[in-house]
Amino acid sequence: MGQVALGFRSLLFRALVFFIMAALLAWALGGTLWPRPAEPVCRSLQLIPFANGTWHWTACMDTAPLKPGDSPLKYVLVERGQSGNQIKWRTLEDERIVEILPLLTANDQLVAFASNQTSGTSAWYRISIDSNGSVSKPEKLADRLAAYQAWSALASLNNN
């Protein structure tokens, strides 16, 4: 019985050394044990029916090498029309939306709050979409607190 236990221990030790050495070799050759997909992985969040279509945020995890300070997670505001075609709205100039709040409908408008990042600094914006589907010019907010307060005020209007 003791020899069987010693044999299993030796086998376990050899397997452990093999996997450690294989991982070190893969790392040394510049590869990886868990390759990333070449295209961004995207998921739709919070579908809202509005203005003859469905609006939602799409979250995309970019797998390409990043510049220092860039966030790998980015959001895009998307409208899906009744025919099923998708329109990606370029709501902010550089389209580096890194933080969002849930979409709201209030006063016959769809309202989105988003933060974009440019050269290490972030700014919050309020984006309004009319009932005919036209997107207004983004309104810059003072900071994250102002965005949360404006969102909370609209959410309380929506619940009443």
C-alpha positions as CSV (number, residue, x, y, z in Angstrom):
1,M,0.0,0.0,0.0
2,G,2.8,2.4,0.8
3,Q,4.5,1.9,-2.6
4,V,1.2,2.7,-4.4
5,A,1.0,6.0,-2.4
6,L,4.6,6.8,-3.2
7,G,4.0,6.1,-6.9
8,F,0.9,8.4,-7.0
9,R,2.9,11.1,-5.2
10,S,5.7,10.8,-7.7
11,L,3.3,10.9,-10.6
12,L,1.6,14.0,-9.2
13,F,4.9,15.7,-8.7
14,R,6.0,15.0,-12.2
15,A,2.7,16.2,-13.7
16,L,3.0,19.4,-11.7
17,V,6.5,20.0,-12.8
18,F,5.5,19.3,-16.5
19,F,2.6,21.9,-16.4
20,I,4.8,24.5,-14.7
21,M,7.5,24.1,-17.3
22,A,5.0,24.1,-20.2
23,A,3.5,27.4,-18.9
24,L,7.0,28.9,-18.5
25,L,7.9,27.9,-22.0
26,A,4.7,29.4,-23.5
27,W,5.3,32.6,-21.6
28,A,9.0,32.7,-22.7
29,L,8.0,32.3,-26.4
30,G,5.6,35.2,-26.1
31,G,2.4,33.2,-26.3
32,T,-0.3,32.6,-23.8
33,L,-2.1,29.6,-22.4
34,W,-5.5,31.3,-22.8
35,P,-5.6,33.1,-26.2
36,R,-8.0,36.0,-26.6
37,P,-10.4,36.3,-29.4
38,A,-9.4,38.7,-32.2
39,E,-12.7,40.6,-32.2
40,P,-14.3,42.4,-29.3
41,V,-16.9,40.5,-27.3
42,C,-20.1,42.5,-27.2
43,R,-23.3,42.1,-25.2
44,S,-26.6,44.0,-25.2
45,L,-27.8,45.6,-22.0
46,Q,-31.3,46.7,-21.0
47,L,-33.6,46.7,-24.1
48,I,-36.0,49.7,-24.1
49,P,-38.8,49.9,-26.7
50,F,-39.0,53.5,-27.8
51,A,-39.7,55.5,-31.0
52,N,-40.6,52.6,-33.3
53,G,-37.5,50.7,-32.3
54,T,-35.6,49.1,-29.5
55,W,-32.8,51.0,-27.9
56,H,-30.0,49.6,-25.7
57,W,-26.4,50.0,-24.6
58,T,-24.0,47.5,-26.0
59,A,-21.0,46.7,-23.9
60,C,-17.9,45.6,-25.8
61,M,-14.7,44.1,-24.2
62,D,-11.8,45.0,-26.5
63,T,-9.1,42.4,-26.7
64,A,-6.6,44.3,-28.7
65,P,-3.5,45.7,-27.0
66,L,-4.4,48.9,-25.2
67,K,-2.7,52.2,-24.7
68,P,-1.9,53.0,-21.1
69,G,-5.0,54.5,-19.5
70,D,-7.5,53.1,-21.9
71,S,-10.4,51.1,-20.6
72,P,-10.9,47.7,-22.3
73,L,-14.7,48.0,-21.7
74,K,-16.5,50.4,-24.0
75,Y,-20.2,51.1,-24.5
76,V,-22.2,52.1,-27.6
77,L,-25.8,53.3,-27.8
78,V,-27.6,51.1,-30.4
79,E,-31.1,51.4,-31.9
80,R,-32.6,48.3,-33.4
81,G,-35.4,49.2,-35.9
82,Q,-38.6,47.3,-36.5
83,S,-37.0,45.6,-39.6
84,G,-34.2,44.3,-37.4
85,N,-31.4,46.5,-38.7
86,Q,-29.1,48.0,-36.1
87,I,-27.9,51.6,-36.0
88,K,-24.9,52.4,-33.8
89,W,-25.3,56.0,-32.7
90,R,-22.1,58.1,-32.4
91,T,-23.4,60.0,-29.4
92,L,-20.0,61.4,-28.3
93,E,-17.3,62.7,-30.5
94,D,-14.6,60.1,-29.8
95,E,-16.9,57.3,-28.9
96,R,-14.9,56.2,-25.8
97,I,-17.8,55.7,-23.5
98,V,-16.4,54.0,-20.4
99,E,-19.3,54.3,-17.9
100,I,-23.0,54.5,-18.3
101,L,-26.2,54.7,-16.3
102,P,-29.4,52.8,-17.2
103,L,-31.6,54.2,-19.9
104,L,-34.7,56.1,-18.8
105,T,-37.9,57.2,-20.6
106,A,-39.3,60.5,-19.3
107,N,-41.4,63.3,-20.9
108,D,-41.6,61.5,-24.3
109,Q,-37.8,61.2,-24.4
110,L,-35.3,58.5,-24.0
111,V,-32.5,59.8,-21.8
112,A,-29.0,58.3,-21.6
113,F,-26.2,59.3,-19.2
114,A,-22.6,58.4,-20.2
115,S,-19.1,59.2,-19.3
116,N,-16.4,59.3,-22.0
117,Q,-12.6,59.2,-21.4
118,T,-10.1,61.4,-23.3
119,S,-6.4,61.6,-22.4
120,G,-6.9,60.3,-18.9
121,T,-9.8,62.6,-17.9
122,S,-13.5,61.7,-18.0
123,A,-16.6,63.9,-18.5
124,W,-20.3,63.0,-18.0
125,Y,-22.9,63.8,-20.7
126,R,-26.7,63.6,-20.9
127,I,-28.0,62.4,-24.3
128,S,-31.7,62.9,-25.1
129,I,-33.5,61.1,-27.9
130,D,-36.9,62.5,-29.1
131,S,-40.0,60.4,-29.8
132,N,-39.2,60.6,-33.5
133,G,-35.8,59.1,-32.9
134,S,-33.5,62.1,-33.4
135,V,-30.6,62.4,-31.0
136,S,-29.9,65.8,-29.4
137,K,-26.4,67.3,-28.9
138,P,-24.9,65.8,-25.7
139,E,-25.2,68.1,-22.7
140,K,-22.1,68.1,-20.6
141,L,-22.5,67.7,-16.9
142,A,-20.3,69.0,-14.1
143,D,-19.2,65.6,-12.7
144,R,-20.4,62.1,-11.8
145,L,-22.4,63.4,-8.9
146,A,-24.4,65.7,-11.1
147,A,-25.1,62.8,-13.5
148,Y,-26.3,60.6,-10.7
149,Q,-28.5,63.4,-9.3
150,A,-30.0,64.2,-12.7
151,W,-30.6,60.5,-13.4
152,S,-32.2,60.0,-9.9
153,A,-34.5,63.0,-10.5
154,L,-35.6,61.5,-13.9
155,A,-36.0,58.1,-12.4
156,S,-38.3,59.4,-9.7
157,L,-40.4,61.2,-12.3
158,N,-40.6,57.9,-14.2
159,N,-41.9,56.0,-11.2
160,N,-44.6,58.5,-10.3
